[in-house]
Amino acid sequence: MTSDMTARVLRLLSLLQTRREWAGEELAERLRVTARTLRRDIDRLRDMGYPVHSARGHGGGYRLASGTALPPLVLDDDEAVVVAVALRTAAGGLTGMEDSALQALAKLEQVLPRRLRGRVAALQTTLTGISWEDRGPRADPALLATLAGACRDHEIVTFGYTTRDGTPAPRRAEPCHLIASGGLWYLLAHDTDRDDWRLFRLDRMADPAPTGRRVPPRPVPGGDAAAFVAAQLTAAPARHRAVATVDAPADHVRARGLGPRVQALDDRTCRVDASGDALTRVAQTLAALDADYTLDADPAVLDHLRTTADRMRRATA
């Protein structure tokens, strides 16, 4: 297909996506081609997988119908900016669809022209939304997009990282999975300097930079990334210990966005590790439970919960 023909077919596809149905004469006029050339271009789109339906009658008509598979979409500049901003905004707040949103964002930003990236960044920093409920773990969408692309491409990244005790240190790692749990985002990666698997909190990361070096996929220990992360989070030291035994099935509690923190005990009960370094975070995790539970926690956690409960009780008296 010559360059002129390619441009014309893409222009035809763009027109078909902007209106439910087009008259053949109008399409030919817009493209400045004959009716015969238009029919050939329509056939080319069909060969590429686009379900273009034609209507009989004077002048004929064409419309782009839904198909069994999703063919490539053609977006103009404004549409591309809107989609990129929407994905950036949603990537940090979707529950149960994080991977799909991040993969879509990584694909789009990979091909987004440089002239549009500034517009996306400007909109992202100037738009302000109001959320009336907790939509789950949140993180910098640009950071998520960079790491999602590195996970997809198995590309080594470097970044600055602040450890639990506040010590900054440069890191170099092979990204594997992004995980949302307990109000936080984590990167599961193989640390190349330490030759071991690590779980990095995204809120402690800074200046991630893909190195351009791609490596073969590295299998996660045990073959199950979710189980491995759950074990890591459970074993990780926390300043404040709080473990709840919940009178609800594990799947029901996981739907609250707690993910790997939930361990099934039987069909009707589960255990939730709400431990953390911040008392407010522990309280928020426990508040997300919508079923009765018993609590095994440190005295500092119990005191914080009692103080918070008393304050709310006085406010609602």
Secondary structure, 3 states (H helix, E strand, C coil): CCHHHHHHHHHHHHHHHHCCCEEHHHHHHHHCCCHHHHHHHHHHHHHCCCCEEEECCCCCEEEECCCCCCCCCCCCHHHHHHHHHHHHHHHCCCCCCHHHHHHHHHHHHHHCCHHHHHHHHHHHHHCCCCCCCCCCCCCCHHHHHHHHHHHHHCEEEEEEEECCCCCEEEEEEEEEEEEEECCEEEEEEEECCCCEEEEEEHHHEEEEEEEEEECCCCCCHHHCHHHHHHHHHHHCCCCECEEEEECCCHHHHHHHHHHHHEEECCCCCEEEECCECCHHHHHHHHHCCCCCEEEEECHHHHHHHHHHHHHHHHHCC
